[in-house]
Amino acid sequence: MAKPFDRITVNSEVCMGQPTIRGMRITVAFVLKLLASSMTHEEILKAYPELEEEDILQAIEYAAWLAGEYHRPVPAYVE
């Protein structure tokens, strides 16, 4: 059985229903954008002390799960 995403919550009253970390107003997308901007886990935890290491790891795992669930073409890059 797959591990539940117990730290990822979706509530239509919080952040317009986007997946958030433990019901806080920190979205999974925001955490992923911090990682994509080259912030380390340690830097993120220092900047957002309400987060925990497991929150970051589960955000990554959730994103990987979503990426595997949907097949959408990636738009072509045009210069």
N, CA, C and O atoms as a GROMACS GRO file, in nm:
protein
  316
    1MET      N    1   0.083  -0.118   0.000
    1MET     CA    2   0.000   0.000   0.000
    1MET      C    3   0.087   0.124   0.000
    1MET      O    4   0.191   0.128   0.066
    2ALA      N    5   0.046   0.224  -0.074
    2ALA     CA    6   0.124   0.347  -0.085
    2ALA      C    7   0.120   0.425   0.046
    2ALA      O    8   0.022   0.422   0.120
    3LYS      N    9   0.229   0.494   0.071
    3LYS     CA   10   0.238   0.578   0.190
    3LYS      C   11   0.144   0.697   0.175
    3LYS      O   12   0.144   0.762   0.070
    4PRO      N   13   0.064   0.726   0.276
    4PRO     CA   14  -0.027   0.842   0.264
    4PRO      C   15   0.051   0.973   0.275
    4PRO      O   16   0.155   0.981   0.341
    5PHE      N   17  -0.001   1.074   0.210
    5PHE     CA   18   0.059   1.207   0.221
    5PHE      C   19  -0.004   1.277   0.341
    5PHE      O   20  -0.094   1.360   0.327
    6ASP      N   21   0.043   1.241   0.459
    6ASP     CA   22  -0.018   1.292   0.581
    6ASP      C   23   0.019   1.436   0.614
    6ASP      O   24  -0.039   1.495   0.705
    7ARG      N   25   0.113   1.493   0.544
    7ARG     CA   26   0.152   1.632   0.567
    7ARG      C   27   0.099   1.726   0.459
    7ARG      O   28   0.112   1.848   0.469
    8ILE      N   29   0.039   1.670   0.356
    8ILE     CA   30  -0.017   1.749   0.247
    8ILE      C   31  -0.167   1.759   0.268
    8ILE      O   32  -0.235   1.657   0.276
    9THR      N   33  -0.218   1.881   0.276
    9THR     CA   34  -0.361   1.899   0.299
    9THR      C   35  -0.420   1.986   0.189
    9THR      O   36  -0.353   2.073   0.133
   10VAL      N   37  -0.546   1.961   0.161
   10VAL     CA   38  -0.620   2.042   0.064
   10VAL      C   39  -0.749   2.086   0.131
   10VAL      O   40  -0.830   2.004   0.175
   11ASN      N   41  -0.765   2.216   0.138
   11ASN     CA   42  -0.884   2.276   0.200
   11ASN      C   43  -0.925   2.392   0.112
   11ASN      O   44  -0.846   2.484   0.089
   12SER      N   45  -1.047   2.391   0.064
   12SER     CA   46  -1.093   2.497  -0.026
   12SER      C   47  -1.089   2.635   0.039
   12SER      O   48  -1.093   2.736  -0.030
   13GLU      N   49  -1.082   2.640   0.172
   13GLU     CA   50  -1.078   2.767   0.244
   13GLU      C   51  -0.934   2.819   0.266
   13GLU      O   52  -0.915   2.931   0.313
   14VAL      N   53  -0.836   2.738   0.230
   14VAL     CA   54  -0.695   2.776   0.252
   14VAL      C   55  -0.623   2.778   0.118
   14VAL      O   56  -0.620   2.678   0.047
   15CYS      N   57  -0.565   2.892   0.083
   15CYS     CA   58  -0.487   2.907  -0.040
   15CYS      C   59  -0.563   2.861  -0.164
   15CYS      O   60  -0.507   2.796  -0.252
   16MET      N   61  -0.690   2.893  -0.169
   16MET     CA   62  -0.776   2.862  -0.285
   16MET      C   63  -0.776   2.714  -0.321
   16MET      O   64  -0.787   2.677  -0.438
   17GLY      N   65  -0.763   2.630  -0.220
   17GLY     CA   66  -0.770   2.486  -0.242
   17GLY      C   67  -0.643   2.421  -0.294
   17GLY      O   68  -0.643   2.303  -0.327
   18GLN      N   69  -0.534   2.498  -0.301
   18GLN     CA   70  -0.407   2.439  -0.344
   18GLN      C   71  -0.354   2.347  -0.233
   18GLN      O   72  -0.381   2.370  -0.116
   19PRO      N   73  -0.279   2.244  -0.269
   19PRO     CA   74  -0.219   2.159  -0.167
   19PRO      C   75  -0.122   2.241  -0.081
   19PRO      O   76  -0.037   2.313  -0.133
   20THR      N   77  -0.137   2.229   0.050
   20THR     CA   78  -0.052   2.302   0.143
   20THR      C   79   0.017   2.205   0.238
   20THR      O   80  -0.016   2.087   0.245
   21ILE      N   81   0.112   2.258   0.310
   21ILE     CA   82   0.184   2.181   0.410
   21ILE      C   83   0.110   2.192   0.543
   21ILE      O   84   0.100   2.300   0.601
   22ARG      N   85   0.060   2.080   0.590
   22ARG     CA   86  -0.007   2.069   0.720
   22ARG      C   87  -0.109   2.179   0.747
   22ARG      O   88  -0.121   2.225   0.860
   23GLY      N   89  -0.182   2.221   0.644
   23GLY     CA   90  -0.288   2.319   0.662
   23GLY      C   91  -0.239   2.462   0.678
   23GLY      O   92  -0.320   2.554   0.692
   24MET      N   93  -0.107   2.482   0.675
   24MET     CA   94  -0.053   2.617   0.684
   24MET      C   95  -0.071   2.686   0.550
   24MET      O   96  -0.107   2.622   0.450
   25ARG      N   97  -0.047   2.811   0.546
   25ARG     CA   98  -0.057   2.886   0.421
   25ARG      C   99   0.076   2.883   0.345
   25ARG      O  100   0.119   2.983   0.287
   26ILE      N  101   0.138   2.769   0.346
   26ILE     CA  102   0.258   2.743   0.268
   26ILE      C  103   0.223   2.631   0.172
   26ILE      O  104   0.198   2.517   0.213
   27THR      N  105   0.220   2.664   0.043
   27THR     CA  106   0.178   2.564  -0.055
   27THR      C  107   0.293   2.471  -0.092
   27THR      O  108   0.411   2.506  -0.079
   28VAL      N  109   0.256   2.353  -0.138
   28VAL     CA  110   0.354   2.259  -0.190
   28VAL      C  111   0.430   2.324  -0.305
   28VAL      O  112   0.552   2.310  -0.316
   29ALA      N  113   0.357   2.395  -0.391
   29ALA     CA  114   0.420   2.462  -0.505
   29ALA      C  115   0.526   2.561  -0.459
   29ALA      O  116   0.632   2.570  -0.521
   30PHE      N  117   0.499   2.635  -0.352
   30PHE     CA  118   0.596   2.732  -0.301
   30PHE      C  119   0.723   2.663  -0.254
   30PHE      O  120   0.834   2.708  -0.284
   31VAL      N  121   0.708   2.554  -0.182
   31VAL     CA  122   0.824   2.478  -0.134
   31VAL      C  123   0.906   2.427  -0.253
   31VAL      O  124   1.028   2.433  -0.252
   32LEU      N  125   0.837   2.376  -0.354
   32LEU     CA  126   0.907   2.326  -0.473
   32LEU      C  127   0.979   2.438  -0.547
   32LEU      O  128   1.088   2.418  -0.599
   33LYS      N  129   0.918   2.556  -0.552
   33LYS     CA  130   0.984   2.670  -0.617
   33LYS      C  131   1.108   2.712  -0.540
   33LYS      O  132   1.208   2.752  -0.601
   34LEU      N  133   1.104   2.706  -0.408
   34LEU     CA  134   1.224   2.736  -0.329
   34LEU      C  135   1.336   2.638  -0.362
   34LEU      O  136   1.451   2.678  -0.380
   35LEU      N  137   1.300   2.510  -0.371
   35LEU     CA  138   1.400   2.409  -0.407
   35LEU      C  139   1.453   2.432  -0.548
   35LEU      O  140   1.573   2.419  -0.572
   36ALA      N  141   1.364   2.466  -0.640
   36ALA     CA  142   1.405   2.490  -0.779
   36ALA      C  143   1.495   2.613  -0.792
   36ALA      O  144   1.572   2.624  -0.887
   37SER      N  145   1.484   2.705  -0.697
   37SER     CA  146   1.568   2.824  -0.701
   37SER      C  147   1.704   2.800  -0.634
   37SER      O  148   1.778   2.894  -0.607
   38SER      N  149   1.734   2.674  -0.609
   38SER     CA  150   1.863   2.629  -0.553
   38SER      C  151   1.877   2.649  -0.403
   38SER      O  152   1.988   2.640  -0.350
   39MET      N  153   1.768   2.675  -0.333
   39MET     CA  154   1.777   2.680  -0.187
   39MET      C  155   1.794   2.538  -0.134
   39MET      O  156   1.732   2.444  -0.184
   40THR      N  157   1.878   2.524  -0.035
   40THR     CA  158   1.897   2.394   0.030
   40THR      C  159   1.785   2.372   0.131
   40THR      O  160   1.714   2.466   0.168
   41HIS      N  161   1.772   2.249   0.174
   41HIS     CA  162   1.673   2.219   0.277
   41HIS      C  163   1.701   2.304   0.401
   41HIS      O  164   1.609   2.359   0.462
   42GLU      N  165   1.827   2.313   0.438
   42GLU     CA  166   1.865   2.390   0.556
   42GLU      C  167   1.827   2.537   0.543
   42GLU      O  168   1.778   2.598   0.638
   43GLU      N  169   1.848   2.596   0.426
   43GLU     CA  170   1.812   2.735   0.403
   43GLU      C  171   1.661   2.756   0.412
   43GLU      O  172   1.615   2.855   0.468
   44ILE      N  173   1.586   2.663   0.358
   44ILE     CA  174   1.440   2.673   0.363
   44ILE      C  175   1.392   2.663   0.508
   44ILE      O  176   1.307   2.741   0.551
   45LEU      N  177   1.446   2.568   0.582
   45LEU     CA  178   1.405   2.551   0.721
   45LEU      C  179   1.443   2.672   0.807
   45LEU      O  180   1.371   2.706   0.901
   46LYS      N  181   1.553   2.735   0.775
   46LYS     CA  182   1.593   2.855   0.848
   46LYS      C  183   1.501   2.972   0.815
   46LYS      O  184   1.462   3.049   0.903
   47ALA      N  185   1.465   2.986   0.687
   47ALA     CA  186   1.379   3.096   0.644
   47ALA      C  187   1.233   3.074   0.688
   47ALA      O  188   1.160   3.171   0.711
   48TYR      N  189   1.192   2.950   0.698
   48TYR     CA  190   1.053   2.915   0.736
   48TYR      C  191   1.057   2.814   0.849
   48TYR      O  192   1.036   2.695   0.826
   49PRO      N  193   1.084   2.859   0.972
   49PRO     CA  194   1.104   2.768   1.084
   49PRO      C  195   0.980   2.684   1.120
   49PRO      O  196   0.992   2.586   1.193
   50GLU      N  197   0.864   2.721   1.069
   50GLU     CA  198   0.744   2.640   1.094
   50GLU      C  199   0.745   2.510   1.013
   50GLU      O  200   0.669   2.418   1.042
   51LEU      N  201   0.831   2.504   0.911
   51LEU     CA  202   0.844   2.383   0.831
   51LEU      C  203   0.940   2.285   0.898
   51LEU      O  204   1.025   2.323   0.978
   52GLU      N  205   0.923   2.158   0.864
   52GLU     CA  206   1.011   2.053   0.912
   52GLU      C  207   1.068   1.979   0.791
   52GLU      O  208   1.012   1.984   0.682
   53GLU      N  209   1.179   1.912   0.812
   53GLU     CA  210   1.245   1.839   0.703
   53GLU      C  211   1.147   1.744   0.632
   53GLU      O  212   1.146   1.737   0.509
   54GLU      N  213   1.065   1.674   0.709
   54GLU     CA  214   0.969   1.580   0.650
   54GLU      C  215   0.869   1.652   0.560
   54GLU      O  216   0.820   1.593   0.463
   55ASP      N  217   0.836   1.778   0.589
   55ASP     CA  218   0.746   1.856   0.503
   55ASP      C  219   0.807   1.873   0.364
   55ASP      O  220   0.739   1.857   0.263
   56ILE      N  221   0.935   1.906   0.360
   56ILE     CA  222   1.004   1.925   0.233
   56ILE      C  223   1.011   1.794   0.156
   56ILE      O  224   0.982   1.790   0.036
   57LEU      N  225   1.048   1.688   0.224
   57LEU     CA  226   1.058   1.557   0.159
   57LEU      C  227   0.923   1.511   0.105
   57LEU      O  228   0.915   1.454  -0.004
   58GLN      N  229   0.816   1.537   0.180
   58GLN     CA  230   0.686   1.494   0.133
   58GLN      C  231   0.636   1.580   0.018
   58GLN      O  232   0.564   1.532  -0.069
   59ALA      N  233   0.673   1.708   0.016
   59ALA     CA  234   0.638   1.794  -0.098
   59ALA      C  235   0.702   1.741  -0.226
   59ALA      O  236   0.639   1.738  -0.332
   60ILE      N  237   0.827   1.698  -0.217
   60ILE     CA  238   0.897   1.640  -0.332
   60ILE      C  239   0.829   1.510  -0.375
   60ILE      O  240   0.806   1.487  -0.493
   61GLU      N  241   0.798   1.427  -0.279
   61GLU     CA  242   0.734   1.299  -0.308
   61GLU      C  243   0.596   1.321  -0.372
   61GLU      O  244   0.559   1.251  -0.466
   62TYR      N  245   0.522   1.418  -0.321
   62TYR     CA  246   0.390   1.450  -0.376
   62TYR      C  247   0.402   1.497  -0.520
   62TYR      O  248   0.324   1.456  -0.606
   63ALA      N  249   0.501   1.582  -0.548
   63ALA     CA  250   0.523   1.630  -0.684
   63ALA      C  251   0.559   1.515  -0.777
   63ALA      O  252   0.512   1.510  -0.891
   64ALA      N  253   0.641   1.423  -0.730
   64ALA     CA  254   0.677   1.307  -0.811
   64ALA      C  255   0.555   1.221  -0.839
   64ALA      O  256   0.538   1.170  -0.950
   65TRP      N  257   0.469   1.204  -0.740
   65TRP     CA  258   0.347   1.127  -0.758
   65TRP      C  259   0.257   1.193  -0.862
   65TRP      O  260   0.204   1.125  -0.950
   66LEU      N  261   0.240   1.325  -0.852
   66LEU     CA  262   0.158   1.397  -0.950
   66LEU      C  263   0.216   1.387  -1.090
   66LEU      O  264   0.143   1.370  -1.187
   67ALA      N  265   0.346   1.399  -1.102
   67ALA     CA  266   0.411   1.392  -1.233
   67ALA      C  267   0.388   1.256  -1.298
   67ALA      O  268   0.379   1.246  -1.420
   68GLY      N  269   0.377   1.154  -1.219
   68GLY     CA  270   0.354   1.021  -1.272
   68GLY      C  271   0.208   0.994  -1.305
   68GLY      O  272   0.178   0.900  -1.379
   69GLU      N  273   0.119   1.073  -1.251
   69GLU     CA  274  -0.024   1.050  -1.270
   69GLU      C  275  -0.079   1.111  -1.397
   69GLU      O  276  -0.175   1.058  -1.453
   70TYR      N  277  -0.024   1.219  -1.442
   70TYR     CA  278  -0.080   1.292  -1.555
   70TYR      C  279   0.020   1.299  -1.670
   70TYR      O  280   0.138   1.325  -1.649
   71HIS      N  281  -0.030   1.276  -1.787
   71HIS     CA  282   0.055   1.288  -1.905
   71HIS      C  283   0.009   1.409  -1.983
   71HIS      O  284  -0.094   1.405  -2.051
   72ARG      N  285   0.085   1.514  -1.974
   72ARG     CA  286   0.056   1.636  -2.049
   72ARG      C  287   0.179   1.670  -2.130
   72ARG      O  288   0.291   1.661  -2.080
   73PRO      N  289   0.159   1.708  -2.255
   73PRO     CA  290   0.277   1.745  -2.334
   73PRO      C  291   0.342   1.872  -2.276
   73PRO      O  292   0.275   1.965  -2.232
   74VAL      N  293   0.473   1.870  -2.276
   74VAL     CA  294   0.548   1.988  -2.232
   74VAL      C  295   0.551   2.085  -2.348
   74VAL      O  296   0.589   2.047  -2.458
   75PRO      N  297   0.512   2.212  -2.325
   75PRO     CA  298   0.514   2.308  -2.437
   75PRO      C  299   0.654   2.322  -2.495
   75PRO      O  300   0.754   2.319  -2.422
   76ALA      N  301   0.660   2.336  -2.623
   76ALA     CA  302   0.789   2.355  -2.691
   76ALA      C  303   0.849   2.489  -2.652
   76ALA      O  304   0.778   2.589  -2.639
   77TYR      N  305   0.978   2.490  -2.632
   77TYR     CA  306   1.048   2.614  -2.600
   77TYR      C  307   1.074   2.689  -2.730
   77TYR      O  308   1.131   2.634  -2.825
   78VAL      N  309   1.033   2.814  -2.733
   78VAL     CA  310   1.051   2.898  -2.853
   78VAL      C  311   1.136   3.017  -2.814
   78VAL      O  312   1.105   3.089  -2.720
   79GLU      N  313   1.244   3.036  -2.887
   79GLU     CA  314   1.331   3.152  -2.860
   79GLU      C  315   1.287   3.270  -2.940
   79GLU      O  316   1.347   3.377  -2.931
   0.00000   0.00000   0.00000
